[in-house]
């Protein structure tokens, strides 16, 4: 019986590369870097380091130019301090000089105010002494008023009076002052002239406004009329009165504005608005009223 011989496969084949995988498939790719690429990477790293150094030096300038341990740097810093100190001293000197000038100006103002006060005081003393001399002169000359005359009513409860000053010497040059300083009695009350007219010696005329005991000049308000709200939501109400006892020939506007009145717990020295209607004089008042809101 023939014998069949089996030949085992070789354990190692020199034709098979060690880099080939033991299993099927493609082998992994290997990347290689050239010399030019390495140079480019090194150059970029150097540029980056240079830029970083510049930035660091600008933020943290630790160089020999500003090192406080360097004698030259210390000398430069001391010189800068000396310049700043000198500038500070100049500013202090300027401020001191300005304050000194302010004190001088304040002293001048105080002296000027004191001088004015002394001048005013002296002026008042001079006026007082002159008035005393003039009063003695008037008493010696015995100046007095004559021919007092009443005139029309000028305003509410006020009438104008005039009189003539006598015993005024022809060479007396202070006639107006004598007129204003010489009182006159009307209804038993002394009044000083409101104004004077100088028409020569013994023709000095004085004018007075007498506001007491003049019932003919006392007008009054009558016919109280509530005119209602000025308008819807205005918050204001209007009241109307009629003016009674208006003296004949008098100024109706003056009497309307000076005749007092009281109503609704309020007091007024005269009408706020005046007008005439049908030969009569009327006054209007406008005031706040919550009932008109």
Steps between C-alpha positions, in 0.01 A plus 500: 500500500651819393592753778388860457748763628376837644725802489444768777505868390805698604470686830646821355493642154771747429285661237250617760575850641487558875297814436214312344205441733426156622139543396373607168455868411713801419800593706484833699655808332813651647549887487843647448611866568743666267790721604339812345189454711710472815680826411165676448371380838818614673481845333136546607594406856780757504270774366239416762759516776626835370151651492427366848823654628411841354153491655637390836762774491234765424276382785777419747786729401765341716801632312810677608335833394258497792658267748488686836820322602688667216675823626423681176135410532496623861659830394242545227214425742641747754523768232139437396393525865694823535319647197162391636583642845604832342174512305308425819680780683414742218132404528511548878661842456235604248219384728657678798533822297137472387378449856707799609343719232155377604569599860613845385183541292286388794673750726443772240130412480468508878670840514277627220184375674610663824572822316157493336337430837681800650396717206137389529505564871650843450248574225210405728644719777529788255138455390382481860692814596373684192142400579541629853636831372218527248242417764639774724497735202138418418401549861680832509331608178168357626406329171147360498227377264203702391201464271458121531268374229347156437474359151361194330538147630806331354439140612300299753449708821770747386465870409757751379567820696714805417626799701741794465812553712539849651787699654751374242772766458575609141866394531418161656636238259365185664130553452423148374680349801301731730175390332577129537607539866212717625197290612136600466200389706195359322210356706724545805778277358840622382607414144822566308477627144515236225636751249572875480496770233728803520355805327710752694494647855161463670387295197618160613212252459483170688294194400368234740305178467278460805369145548308540827153635579402536135165319478410664169799319346405160643360293213383142557404186307142384453298247294710191557461274194642150455585469131580131536803310374711662234475181295449131554800350678669842547507470880421873530186702580415862418321745731361842400417806713354841427685806638275732705556858626755587232581874554404725212790597277734243655710241318279187490797273422687623810198448726428159350858390565517637859156428649536194726256209514458166682305193388522121536749539782741697279602867517611714205641855499322572173361342186721282283328619181297820451261607226202726445162392368180705461660795678598294805834364623547127557776291650589140429688246712628161387611242755564124525195286571507120517131500404608604151734206439 
